[in-house]
């Protein structure tokens, strides 16, 4: 009697394991995509913050120059190039 029941269920475990494996692969793939998107957003935010800090420093420097009246008239006729090392030139 038990042999008959066992023979009818052959392959059921294989189907269950295959389904669980596919489910885990899907969840893993979803997590990988989620983490890659989060990492990209962090990189974009850091770049934005660097640009914002650089612009703010420039505004502060010009404001200081104007307040201290140390803004040379030759500034208006010169092209200035600032080297920020690994960040590039401006």
mmCIF file as gemmi writes it, N, C-alpha and C atoms, coordinates in Angstrom:
data_model
loop_
_atom_site.group_PDB
_atom_site.id
_atom_site.type_symbol
_atom_site.label_atom_id
_atom_site.label_alt_id
_atom_site.label_comp_id
_atom_site.label_asym_id
_atom_site.label_entity_id
_atom_site.label_seq_id
_atom_site.pdbx_PDB_ins_code
_atom_site.Cartn_x
_atom_site.Cartn_y
_atom_site.Cartn_z
_atom_site.occupancy
_atom_site.B_iso_or_equiv
_atom_site.pdbx_formal_charge
_atom_site.auth_seq_id
_atom_site.auth_asym_id
_atom_site.pdbx_PDB_model_num
ATOM 1 N N . UNK Axp A 1 ? 0.816 -1.192 0 1 0 ? 1 A 1
ATOM 2 C CA . UNK Axp A 1 ? 0 0 0 1 0 ? 1 A 1
ATOM 3 C C . UNK Axp A 1 ? 0.867 1.266 0 1 0 ? 1 A 1
ATOM 4 N N . UNK Axp A 2 ? 1.903 1.296 0.84 1 0 ? 2 A 1
ATOM 5 C CA . UNK Axp A 2 ? 2.755 2.481 0.893 1 0 ? 2 A 1
ATOM 6 C C . UNK Axp A 2 ? 3.59 2.635 -0.377 1 0 ? 2 A 1
ATOM 7 N N . UNK Axp A 3 ? 3.949 1.511 -0.977 1 0 ? 3 A 1
ATOM 8 C CA . UNK Axp A 3 ? 4.718 1.572 -2.215 1 0 ? 3 A 1
ATOM 9 C C . UNK Axp A 3 ? 3.902 2.253 -3.304 1 0 ? 3 A 1
ATOM 10 N N . UNK Axp A 4 ? 2.65 2.015 -3.324 1 0 ? 4 A 1
ATOM 11 C CA . UNK Axp A 4 ? 1.776 2.61 -4.333 1 0 ? 4 A 1
ATOM 12 C C . UNK Axp A 4 ? 1.713 4.126 -4.166 1 0 ? 4 A 1
ATOM 13 N N . UNK Axp A 5 ? 1.622 4.609 -2.911 1 0 ? 5 A 1
ATOM 14 C CA . UNK Axp A 5 ? 1.592 6.048 -2.652 1 0 ? 5 A 1
ATOM 15 C C . UNK Axp A 5 ? 2.916 6.715 -3.002 1 0 ? 5 A 1
ATOM 16 N N . UNK Axp A 6 ? 4.006 6.053 -2.69 1 0 ? 6 A 1
ATOM 17 C CA . UNK Axp A 6 ? 5.325 6.622 -2.982 1 0 ? 6 A 1
ATOM 18 C C . UNK Axp A 6 ? 5.543 6.713 -4.487 1 0 ? 6 A 1
ATOM 19 N N . UNK Axp A 7 ? 5.127 5.729 -5.213 1 0 ? 7 A 1
ATOM 20 C CA . UNK Axp A 7 ? 5.321 5.734 -6.657 1 0 ? 7 A 1
ATOM 21 C C . UNK Axp A 7 ? 4.519 6.838 -7.325 1 0 ? 7 A 1
ATOM 22 N N . UNK Axp A 8 ? 3.379 7.169 -6.786 1 0 ? 8 A 1
ATOM 23 C CA . UNK Axp A 8 ? 2.557 8.232 -7.372 1 0 ? 8 A 1
ATOM 24 C C . UNK Axp A 8 ? 3.145 9.623 -7.116 1 0 ? 8 A 1
ATOM 25 N N . UNK Axp A 9 ? 3.954 9.764 -6.064 1 0 ? 9 A 1
ATOM 26 C CA . UNK Axp A 9 ? 4.502 11.07 -5.718 1 0 ? 9 A 1
ATOM 27 C C . UNK Axp A 9 ? 5.93 11.276 -6.202 1 0 ? 9 A 1
ATOM 28 N N . UNK Axp A 10 ? 6.415 10.404 -7.009 1 0 ? 10 A 1
ATOM 29 C CA . UNK Axp A 10 ? 7.763 10.587 -7.518 1 0 ? 10 A 1
ATOM 30 C C . UNK Axp A 10 ? 7.798 11.853 -8.387 1 0 ? 10 A 1
ATOM 31 N N . UNK Axp A 11 ? 8.798 12.681 -8.129 1 0 ? 11 A 1
ATOM 32 C CA . UNK Axp A 11 ? 8.944 13.913 -8.903 1 0 ? 11 A 1
ATOM 33 C C . UNK Axp A 11 ? 8.305 15.132 -8.249 1 0 ? 11 A 1
ATOM 34 N N . UNK Axp A 12 ? 7.473 14.925 -7.229 1 0 ? 12 A 1
ATOM 35 C CA . UNK Axp A 12 ? 6.83 16.061 -6.557 1 0 ? 12 A 1
ATOM 36 C C . UNK Axp A 12 ? 7.866 16.91 -5.834 1 0 ? 12 A 1
ATOM 37 N N . UNK Axp A 13 ? 8.839 16.242 -5.221 1 0 ? 13 A 1
ATOM 38 C CA . UNK Axp A 13 ? 9.892 16.991 -4.521 1 0 ? 13 A 1
ATOM 39 C C . UNK Axp A 13 ? 10.743 17.777 -5.512 1 0 ? 13 A 1
ATOM 40 N N . UNK Axp A 14 ? 10.99 17.203 -6.664 1 0 ? 14 A 1
ATOM 41 C CA . UNK Axp A 14 ? 11.777 17.886 -7.687 1 0 ? 14 A 1
ATOM 42 C C . UNK Axp A 14 ? 11.074 19.158 -8.153 1 0 ? 14 A 1
ATOM 43 N N . UNK Axp A 15 ? 9.784 19.08 -8.328 1 0 ? 15 A 1
ATOM 44 C CA . UNK Axp A 15 ? 9.012 20.255 -8.737 1 0 ? 15 A 1
ATOM 45 C C . UNK Axp A 15 ? 9.025 21.31 -7.639 1 0 ? 15 A 1
ATOM 46 N N . UNK Axp A 16 ? 8.901 20.906 -6.391 1 0 ? 16 A 1
ATOM 47 C CA . UNK Axp A 16 ? 8.919 21.855 -5.277 1 0 ? 16 A 1
ATOM 48 C C . UNK Axp A 16 ? 10.282 22.538 -5.161 1 0 ? 16 A 1
ATOM 49 N N . UNK Axp A 17 ? 11.342 21.758 -5.3 1 0 ? 17 A 1
ATOM 50 C CA . UNK Axp A 17 ? 12.691 22.334 -5.208 1 0 ? 17 A 1
ATOM 51 C C . UNK Axp A 17 ? 12.948 23.272 -6.384 1 0 ? 17 A 1
ATOM 52 N N . UNK Axp A 18 ? 12.525 22.894 -7.567 1 0 ? 18 A 1
ATOM 53 C CA . UNK Axp A 18 ? 12.71 23.749 -8.744 1 0 ? 18 A 1
ATOM 54 C C . UNK Axp A 18 ? 11.945 25.063 -8.572 1 0 ? 18 A 1
ATOM 55 N N . UNK Axp A 19 ? 10.733 24.993 -8.054 1 0 ? 19 A 1
ATOM 56 C CA . UNK Axp A 19 ? 9.951 26.21 -7.822 1 0 ? 19 A 1
ATOM 57 C C . UNK Axp A 19 ? 10.586 27.111 -6.781 1 0 ? 19 A 1
ATOM 58 N N . UNK Axp A 20 ? 11.069 26.511 -5.696 1 0 ? 20 A 1
ATOM 59 C CA . UNK Axp A 20 ? 11.731 27.302 -4.651 1 0 ? 20 A 1
ATOM 60 C C . UNK Axp A 20 ? 13.012 27.939 -5.181 1 0 ? 20 A 1
ATOM 61 N N . UNK Axp A 21 ? 13.748 27.198 -6.018 1 0 ? 21 A 1
ATOM 62 C CA . UNK Axp A 21 ? 14.972 27.74 -6.6 1 0 ? 21 A 1
ATOM 63 C C . UNK Axp A 21 ? 14.663 28.92 -7.51 1 0 ? 21 A 1
ATOM 64 N N . UNK Axp A 22 ? 13.658 28.792 -8.338 1 0 ? 22 A 1
ATOM 65 C CA . UNK Axp A 22 ? 13.269 29.908 -9.211 1 0 ? 22 A 1
ATOM 66 C C . UNK Axp A 22 ? 12.822 31.121 -8.403 1 0 ? 22 A 1
ATOM 67 N N . UNK Axp A 23 ? 12.111 30.881 -7.338 1 0 ? 23 A 1
ATOM 68 C CA . UNK Axp A 23 ? 11.674 31.973 -6.476 1 0 ? 23 A 1
ATOM 69 C C . UNK Axp A 23 ? 12.87 32.692 -5.852 1 0 ? 23 A 1
ATOM 70 N N . UNK Axp A 24 ? 13.83 31.935 -5.352 1 0 ? 24 A 1
ATOM 71 C CA . UNK Axp A 24 ? 15.027 32.539 -4.757 1 0 ? 24 A 1
ATOM 72 C C . UNK Axp A 24 ? 15.862 33.292 -5.798 1 0 ? 24 A 1
ATOM 73 N N . UNK Axp A 25 ? 15.939 32.759 -7.002 1 0 ? 25 A 1
ATOM 74 C CA . UNK Axp A 25 ? 16.671 33.453 -8.066 1 0 ? 25 A 1
ATOM 75 C C . UNK Axp A 25 ? 15.987 34.783 -8.384 1 0 ? 25 A 1
ATOM 76 N N . UNK Axp A 26 ? 14.678 34.783 -8.442 1 0 ? 26 A 1
ATOM 77 C CA . UNK Axp A 26 ? 13.935 36.021 -8.71 1 0 ? 26 A 1
ATOM 78 C C . UNK Axp A 26 ? 14.134 37.066 -7.62 1 0 ? 26 A 1
ATOM 79 N N . UNK Axp A 27 ? 14.068 36.638 -6.373 1 0 ? 27 A 1
ATOM 80 C CA . UNK Axp A 27 ? 14.264 37.562 -5.247 1 0 ? 27 A 1
ATOM 81 C C . UNK Axp A 27 ? 15.696 38.101 -5.248 1 0 ? 27 A 1
ATOM 82 N N . UNK Axp A 28 ? 16.67 37.24 -5.513 1 0 ? 28 A 1
ATOM 83 C CA . UNK Axp A 28 ? 18.063 37.663 -5.543 1 0 ? 28 A 1
ATOM 84 C C . UNK Axp A 28 ? 18.298 38.672 -6.656 1 0 ? 28 A 1
ATOM 85 N N . UNK Axp A 29 ? 17.763 38.4 -7.83 1 0 ? 29 A 1
ATOM 86 C CA . UNK Axp A 29 ? 17.913 39.335 -8.943 1 0 ? 29 A 1
ATOM 87 C C . UNK Axp A 29 ? 17.281 40.686 -8.609 1 0 ? 29 A 1
ATOM 88 N N . UNK Axp A 30 ? 16.126 40.67 -7.995 1 0 ? 30 A 1
ATOM 89 C CA . UNK Axp A 30 ? 15.47 41.917 -7.599 1 0 ? 30 A 1
ATOM 90 C C . UNK Axp A 30 ? 16.297 42.713 -6.601 1 0 ? 30 A 1
ATOM 91 N N . UNK Axp A 31 ? 16.901 42.042 -5.634 1 0 ? 31 A 1
ATOM 92 C CA . UNK Axp A 31 ? 17.744 42.73 -4.657 1 0 ? 31 A 1
ATOM 93 C C . UNK Axp A 31 ? 18.991 43.318 -5.304 1 0 ? 31 A 1
ATOM 94 N N . UNK Axp A 32 ? 19.572 42.595 -6.25 1 0 ? 32 A 1
ATOM 95 C CA . UNK Axp A 32 ? 20.754 43.106 -6.941 1 0 ? 32 A 1
ATOM 96 C C . UNK Axp A 32 ? 20.409 44.378 -7.707 1 0 ? 32 A 1
ATOM 97 N N . UNK Axp A 33 ? 19.301 44.372 -8.417 1 0 ? 33 A 1
ATOM 98 C CA . UNK Axp A 33 ? 18.878 45.559 -9.158 1 0 ? 33 A 1
ATOM 99 C C . UNK Axp A 33 ? 18.593 46.715 -8.202 1 0 ? 33 A 1
ATOM 100 N N . UNK Axp A 34 ? 17.943 46.441 -7.092 1 0 ? 34 A 1
ATOM 101 C CA . UNK Axp A 34 ? 17.639 47.476 -6.109 1 0 ? 34 A 1
ATOM 102 C C . UNK Axp A 34 ? 18.911 48.1 -5.541 1 0 ? 34 A 1
ATOM 103 N N . UNK Axp A 35 ? 19.892 47.276 -5.211 1 0 ? 35 A 1
ATOM 104 C CA . UNK Axp A 35 ? 21.141 47.79 -4.656 1 0 ? 35 A 1
ATOM 105 C C . UNK Axp A 35 ? 21.939 48.572 -5.68 1 0 ? 35 A 1
ATOM 106 N N . UNK Axp A 36 ? 21.921 48.159 -6.934 1 0 ? 36 A 1
ATOM 107 C CA . UNK Axp A 36 ? 22.617 48.911 -7.977 1 0 ? 36 A 1
ATOM 108 C C . UNK Axp A 36 ? 21.984 50.286 -8.167 1 0 ? 36 A 1
ATOM 109 N N . UNK Axp A 37 ? 20.667 50.358 -8.141 1 0 ? 37 A 1
ATOM 110 C CA . UNK Axp A 37 ? 19.984 51.65 -8.27 1 0 ? 37 A 1
ATOM 111 C C . UNK Axp A 37 ? 20.296 52.551 -7.089 1 0 ? 37 A 1
ATOM 112 N N . UNK Axp A 38 ? 20.31 51.99 -5.9 1 0 ? 38 A 1
ATOM 113 C CA . UNK Axp A 38 ? 20.622 52.791 -4.712 1 0 ? 38 A 1
ATOM 114 C C . UNK Axp A 38 ? 22.053 53.31 -4.776 1 0 ? 38 A 1
ATOM 115 N N . UNK Axp A 39 ? 22.972 52.473 -5.221 1 0 ? 39 A 1
ATOM 116 C CA . UNK Axp A 39 ? 24.366 52.885 -5.343 1 0 ? 39 A 1
ATOM 117 C C . UNK Axp A 39 ? 24.512 54.005 -6.37 1 0 ? 39 A 1
ATOM 118 N N . UNK Axp A 40 ? 23.804 53.917 -7.483 1 0 ? 40 A 1
ATOM 119 C CA . UNK Axp A 40 ? 23.863 54.964 -8.51 1 0 ? 40 A 1
ATOM 120 C C . UNK Axp A 40 ? 23.314 56.281 -7.964 1 0 ? 40 A 1
ATOM 121 N N . UNK Axp A 41 ? 22.259 56.225 -7.195 1 0 ? 41 A 1
ATOM 122 C CA . UNK Axp A 41 ? 21.697 57.449 -6.603 1 0 ? 41 A 1
ATOM 123 C C . UNK Axp A 41 ? 22.686 58.085 -5.635 1 0 ? 41 A 1
ATOM 124 N N . UNK Axp A 42 ? 23.413 57.279 -4.881 1 0 ? 42 A 1
ATOM 125 C CA . UNK Axp A 42 ? 24.418 57.804 -3.958 1 0 ? 42 A 1
ATOM 126 C C . UNK Axp A 42 ? 25.525 58.502 -4.725 1 0 ? 42 A 1
ATOM 127 N N . UNK Axp A 43 ? 25.976 57.916 -5.818 1 0 ? 43 A 1
ATOM 128 C CA . UNK Axp A 43 ? 27.031 58.525 -6.631 1 0 ? 43 A 1
ATOM 129 C C . UNK Axp A 43 ? 26.547 59.846 -7.218 1 0 ? 43 A 1
ATOM 130 N N . UNK Axp A 44 ? 25.324 59.877 -7.723 1 0 ? 44 A 1
ATOM 131 C CA . UNK Axp A 44 ? 24.774 61.121 -8.276 1 0 ? 44 A 1
ATOM 132 C C . UNK Axp A 44 ? 24.642 62.186 -7.194 1 0 ? 44 A 1
ATOM 133 N N . UNK Axp A 45 ? 24.22 61.813 -6.004 1 0 ? 45 A 1
ATOM 134 C CA . UNK Axp A 45 ? 24.06 62.772 -4.915 1 0 ? 45 A 1
ATOM 135 C C . UNK Axp A 45 ? 25.407 63.354 -4.501 1 0 ? 45 A 1
ATOM 136 N N . UNK Axp A 46 ? 26.45 62.518 -4.437 1 0 ? 46 A 1
ATOM 137 C CA . UNK Axp A 46 ? 27.777 63.013 -4.073 1 0 ? 46 A 1
ATOM 138 C C . UNK Axp A 46 ? 28.298 63.99 -5.116 1 0 ? 46 A 1
ATOM 139 N N . UNK Axp A 47 ? 28.09 63.695 -6.387 1 0 ? 47 A 1
ATOM 140 C CA . UNK Axp A 47 ? 28.517 64.608 -7.449 1 0 ? 47 A 1
ATOM 141 C C . UNK Axp A 47 ? 27.769 65.935 -7.335 1 0 ? 47 A 1
ATOM 142 N N . UNK Axp A 48 ? 26.481 65.857 -7.065 1 0 ? 48 A 1
ATOM 143 C CA . UNK Axp A 48 ? 25.677 67.066 -6.89 1 0 ? 48 A 1
ATOM 144 C C . UNK Axp A 48 ? 26.193 67.89 -5.714 1 0 ? 48 A 1
ATOM 145 N N . UNK Axp A 49 ? 26.511 67.228 -4.602 1 0 ? 49 A 1
ATOM 146 C CA . UNK Axp A 49 ? 27.003 67.934 -3.429 1 0 ? 49 A 1
ATOM 147 C C . UNK Axp A 49 ? 28.359 68.586 -3.689 1 0 ? 49 A 1
ATOM 148 N N . UNK Axp A 50 ? 29.234 67.903 -4.421 1 0 ? 50 A 1
ATOM 149 C CA . UNK Axp A 50 ? 30.534 68.493 -4.753 1 0 ? 50 A 1
ATOM 150 C C . UNK Axp A 50 ? 30.358 69.753 -5.589 1 0 ? 50 A 1
ATOM 151 N N . UNK Axp A 51 ? 29.496 69.686 -6.591 1 0 ? 51 A 1
ATOM 152 C CA . UNK Axp A 51 ? 29.255 70.843 -7.451 1 0 ? 51 A 1
ATOM 153 C C . UNK Axp A 51 ? 28.629 71.989 -6.656 1 0 ? 51 A 1
ATOM 154 N N . UNK Axp A 52 ? 27.698 71.669 -5.785 1 0 ? 52 A 1
ATOM 155 C CA . UNK Axp A 52 ? 27.047 72.695 -4.976 1 0 ? 52 A 1
ATOM 156 C C . UNK Axp A 52 ? 28.039 73.354 -4.014 1 0 ? 52 A 1
ATOM 157 N N . UNK Axp A 53 ? 28.89 72.556 -3.383 1 0 ? 53 A 1
ATOM 158 C CA . UNK Axp A 53 ? 29.894 73.108 -2.472 1 0 ? 53 A 1
ATOM 159 C C . UNK Axp A 53 ? 30.891 73.985 -3.211 1 0 ? 53 A 1
ATOM 160 N N . UNK Axp A 54 ? 31.287 73.579 -4.407 1 0 ? 54 A 1
ATOM 161 C CA . UNK Axp A 54 ? 32.223 74.368 -5.199 1 0 ? 54 A 1
ATOM 162 C C . UNK Axp A 54 ? 31.602 75.695 -5.608 1 0 ? 54 A 1
ATOM 163 N N . UNK Axp A 55 ? 30.355 75.666 -6.035 1 0 ? 55 A 1
ATOM 164 C CA . UNK Axp A 55 ? 29.67 76.9 -6.415 1 0 ? 55 A 1
ATOM 165 C C . UNK Axp A 55 ? 29.495 77.813 -5.199 1 0 ? 55 A 1
ATOM 166 N N . UNK Axp A 56 ? 29.157 77.244 -4.072 1 0 ? 56 A 1
ATOM 167 C CA . UNK Axp A 56 ? 28.983 78.038 -2.853 1 0 ? 56 A 1
ATOM 168 C C . UNK Axp A 56 ? 30.301 78.676 -2.423 1 0 ? 56 A 1
ATOM 169 N N . UNK Axp A 57 ? 31.4 77.93 -2.558 1 0 ? 57 A 1
ATOM 170 C CA . UNK Axp A 57 ? 32.708 78.487 -2.212 1 0 ? 57 A 1
ATOM 171 C C . UNK Axp A 57 ? 33.067 79.637 -3.143 1 0 ? 57 A 1
ATOM 172 N N . UNK Axp A 58 ? 32.732 79.508 -4.408 1 0 ? 58 A 1
ATOM 173 C CA . UNK Axp A 58 ? 32.995 80.591 -5.361 1 0 ? 58 A 1
ATOM 174 C C . UNK Axp A 58 ? 32.213 81.839 -5.025 1 0 ? 58 A 1
ATOM 175 N N . UNK Axp A 59 ? 30.95 81.668 -4.677 1 0 ? 59 A 1
ATOM 176 C CA . UNK Axp A 59 ? 30.127 82.821 -4.296 1 0 ? 59 A 1
ATOM 177 C C . UNK Axp A 59 ? 30.671 83.467 -3.028 1 0 ? 59 A 1
ATOM 178 N N . UNK Axp A 60 ? 31.04 82.655 -2.053 1 0 ? 60 A 1
ATOM 179 C CA . UNK Axp A 60 ? 31.615 83.188 -0.817 1 0 ? 60 A 1
ATOM 180 C C . UNK Axp A 60 ? 32.911 83.945 -1.088 1 0 ? 60 A 1
ATOM 181 N N . UNK Axp A 61 ? 33.744 83.433 -1.965 1 0 ? 61 A 1
ATOM 182 C CA . UNK Axp A 61 ? 35.012 84.092 -2.266 1 0 ? 61 A 1
ATOM 183 C C . UNK Axp A 61 ? 34.778 85.438 -2.94 1 0 ? 61 A 1
ATOM 184 N N . UNK Axp A 62 ? 33.895 85.488 -3.906 1 0 ? 62 A 1
ATOM 185 C CA . UNK Axp A 62 ? 33.61 86.763 -4.586 1 0 ? 62 A 1
ATOM 186 C C . UNK Axp A 62 ? 32.962 87.74 -3.627 1 0 ? 62 A 1
ATOM 187 N N . UNK Axp A 63 ? 32.085 87.269 -2.758 1 0 ? 63 A 1
ATOM 188 C CA . UNK Axp A 63 ? 31.466 88.154 -1.763 1 0 ? 63 A 1
ATOM 189 C C . UNK Axp A 63 ? 32.526 88.739 -0.842 1 0 ? 63 A 1
ATOM 190 N N . UNK Axp A 64 ? 33.469 87.909 -0.422 1 0 ? 64 A 1
ATOM 191 C CA . UNK Axp A 64 ? 34.556 88.39 0.434 1 0 ? 64 A 1
ATOM 192 C C . UNK Axp A 64 ? 35.404 89.412 -0.302 1 0 ? 64 A 1
ATOM 193 N N . UNK Axp A 65 ? 35.7 89.148 -1.568 1 0 ? 65 A 1
ATOM 194 C CA . UNK Axp A 65 ? 36.494 90.099 -2.346 1 0 ? 65 A 1
ATOM 195 C C . UNK Axp A 65 ? 35.783 91.441 -2.474 1 0 ? 65 A 1
ATOM 196 N N . UNK Axp A 66 ? 34.482 91.398 -2.691 1 0 ? 66 A 1
ATOM 197 C CA . UNK Axp A 66 ? 33.734 92.648 -2.831 1 0 ? 66 A 1
ATOM 198 C C . UNK Axp A 66 ? 33.632 93.395 -1.497 1 0 ? 66 A 1
ATOM 199 N N . UNK Axp A 67 ? 33.445 92.661 -0.404 1 0 ? 67 A 1
ATOM 200 C CA . UNK Axp A 67 ? 33.324 93.313 0.902 1 0 ? 67 A 1
ATOM 201 C C . UNK Axp A 67 ? 34.638 93.94 1.348 1 0 ? 67 A 1
ATOM 202 N N . UNK Axp A 68 ? 35.734 93.289 1.026 1 0 ? 68 A 1
ATOM 203 C CA . UNK Axp A 68 ? 37.039 93.82 1.451 1 0 ? 68 A 1
ATOM 204 C C . UNK Axp A 68 ? 37.627 94.772 0.426 1 0 ? 68 A 1
ATOM 205 N N . UNK Axp A 69 ? 36.885 95.012 -0.627 1 0 ? 69 A 1
ATOM 206 C CA . UNK Axp A 69 ? 37.306 95.904 -1.707 1 0 ? 69 A 1
ATOM 207 C C . UNK Axp A 69 ? 38.676 95.496 -2.27 1 0 ? 69 A 1
ATOM 208 N N . UNK Axp A 70 ? 38.935 94.224 -2.293 1 0 ? 70 A 1
ATOM 209 C CA . UNK Axp A 70 ? 40.193 93.736 -2.849 1 0 ? 70 A 1
ATOM 210 C C . UNK Axp A 70 ? 39.967 93.053 -4.188 1 0 ? 70 A 1
ATOM 211 N N . UNK Axp A 71 ? 38.916 93.458 -4.854 1 0 ? 71 A 1
ATOM 212 C CA . UNK Axp A 71 ? 38.591 92.9 -6.154 1 0 ? 71 A 1
ATOM 213 C C . UNK Axp A 71 ? 39.325 93.723 -7.205 1 0 ? 71 A 1
ATOM 214 N N . UNK Axp A 72 ? 40.418 93.198 -7.759 1 0 ? 72 A 1
ATOM 215 C CA . UNK Axp A 72 ? 41.175 93.985 -8.732 1 0 ? 72 A 1
ATOM 216 C C . UNK Axp A 72 ? 40.376 94.237 -10.006 1 0 ? 72 A 1
ATOM 217 N N . UNK Axp A 73 ? 40.588 95.389 -10.592 1 0 ? 73 A 1
ATOM 218 C CA . UNK Axp A 73 ? 39.873 95.708 -11.831 1 0 ? 73 A 1
ATOM 219 C C . UNK Axp A 73 ? 40.309 94.801 -12.963 1 0 ? 73 A 1
ATOM 220 N N . UNK Axp A 74 ? 41.506 94.256 -12.849 1 0 ? 74 A 1
ATOM 221 C CA . UNK Axp A 74 ? 41.984 93.373 -13.917 1 0 ? 74 A 1
ATOM 222 C C . UNK Axp A 74 ? 41.251 92.037 -13.922 1 0 ? 74 A 1
ATOM 223 N N . UNK Axp A 75 ? 40.465 91.755 -12.888 1 0 ? 75 A 1
ATOM 224 C CA . UNK Axp A 75 ? 39.686 90.514 -12.856 1 0 ? 75 A 1
ATOM 225 C C . UNK Axp A 75 ? 38.708 90.454 -14.021 1 0 ? 75 A 1
ATOM 226 N N . UNK Axp A 76 ? 38.178 91.582 -14.373 1 0 ? 76 A 1
ATOM 227 C CA . UNK Axp A 76 ? 37.157 91.617 -15.413 1 0 ? 76 A 1
ATOM 228 C C . UNK Axp A 76 ? 37.738 91.294 -16.782 1 0 ? 76 A 1
ATOM 229 N N . UNK Axp A 77 ? 39.028 91.467 -16.969 1 0 ? 77 A 1
ATOM 230 C CA . UNK Axp A 77 ? 39.632 91.272 -18.281 1 0 ? 77 A 1
ATOM 231 C C . UNK Axp A 77 ? 40.438 89.979 -18.369 1 0 ? 77 A 1
ATOM 232 N N . UNK Axp A 78 ? 40.523 89.24 -17.306 1 0 ? 78 A 1
ATOM 233 C CA . UNK Axp A 78 ? 41.331 88.021 -17.302 1 0 ? 78 A 1
ATOM 234 C C . UNK Axp A 78 ? 40.453 86.782 -17.379 1 0 ? 78 A 1
ATOM 235 N N . UNK Axp A 79 ? 41.018 85.763 -17.981 1 0 ? 79 A 1
ATOM 236 C CA . UNK Axp A 79 ? 40.375 84.454 -17.963 1 0 ? 79 A 1
ATOM 237 C C . UNK Axp A 79 ? 41.113 83.634 -16.917 1 0 ? 79 A 1
ATOM 238 N N . UNK Axp A 80 ? 40.404 83.216 -15.923 1 0 ? 80 A 1
ATOM 239 C CA . UNK Axp A 80 ? 41.04 82.474 -14.842 1 0 ? 80 A 1
ATOM 240 C C . UNK Axp A 80 ? 40.781 80.984 -15.02 1 0 ? 80 A 1
ATOM 241 N N . UNK Axp A 81 ? 41.78 80.199 -14.69 1 0 ? 81 A 1
ATOM 242 C CA . UNK Axp A 81 ? 41.646 78.753 -14.733 1 0 ? 81 A 1
ATOM 243 C C . UNK Axp A 81 ? 42.044 78.211 -13.374 1 0 ? 81 A 1
ATOM 244 N N . UNK Axp A 82 ? 41.156 77.426 -12.793 1 0 ? 82 A 1
ATOM 245 C CA . UNK Axp A 82 ? 41.41 76.863 -11.471 1 0 ? 82 A 1
ATOM 246 C C . UNK Axp A 82 ? 41.572 75.361 -11.632 1 0 ? 82 A 1
ATOM 247 N N . UNK Axp A 83 ? 42.619 74.821 -11.032 1 0 ? 83 A 1
ATOM 248 C CA . UNK Axp A 83 ? 42.872 73.38 -11.118 1 0 ? 83 A 1
ATOM 249 C C . UNK Axp A 83 ? 42.419 72.725 -9.801 1 0 ? 83 A 1
ATOM 250 N N . UNK Axp A 84 ? 41.468 71.803 -9.904 1 0 ? 84 A 1
ATOM 251 C CA . UNK Axp A 84 ? 40.933 71.124 -8.731 1 0 ? 84 A 1
ATOM 252 C C . UNK Axp A 84 ? 41.481 69.71 -8.596 1 0 ? 84 A 1
ATOM 253 N N . UNK Axp A 85 ? 42.619 69.446 -9.182 1 0 ? 85 A 1
ATOM 254 C CA . UNK Axp A 85 ? 43.254 68.133 -9.066 1 0 ? 85 A 1
ATOM 255 C C . UNK Axp A 85 ? 42.455 67.079 -9.791 1 0 ? 85 A 1
ATOM 256 N N . UNK Axp A 86 ? 42.023 66.066 -9.064 1 0 ? 86 A 1
ATOM 257 C CA . UNK Axp A 86 ? 41.317 64.952 -9.68 1 0 ? 86 A 1
ATOM 258 C C . UNK Axp A 86 ? 39.926 65.326 -10.17 1 0 ? 86 A 1
ATOM 259 N N . UNK Axp A 87 ? 39.405 66.459 -9.696 1 0 ? 87 A 1
ATOM 260 C CA . UNK Axp A 87 ? 38.068 66.885 -10.094 1 0 ? 87 A 1
ATOM 261 C C . UNK Axp A 87 ? 38.079 67.584 -11.458 1 0 ? 87 A 1
ATOM 262 N N . UNK Axp A 88 ? 39.246 67.97 -11.936 1 0 ? 88 A 1
ATOM 263 C CA . UNK Axp A 88 ? 39.331 68.61 -13.247 1 0 ? 88 A 1
ATOM 264 C C . UNK Axp A 88 ? 39.65 70.08 -13.137 1 0 ? 88 A 1
ATOM 265 N N . UNK Axp A 89 ? 39.559 70.726 -14.265 1 0 ? 89 A 1
ATOM 266 C CA . UNK Axp A 89 ? 39.863 72.163 -14.34 1 0 ? 89 A 1
ATOM 267 C C . UNK Axp A 89 ? 38.579 72.929 -14.585 1 0 ? 89 A 1
ATOM 268 N N . UNK Axp A 90 ? 38.574 74.154 -14.115 1 0 ? 90 A 1
ATOM 269 C CA . UNK Axp A 90 ? 37.398 74.996 -14.278 1 0 ? 90 A 1
ATOM 270 C C . UNK Axp A 90 ? 37.823 76.337 -14.812 1 0 ? 90 A 1
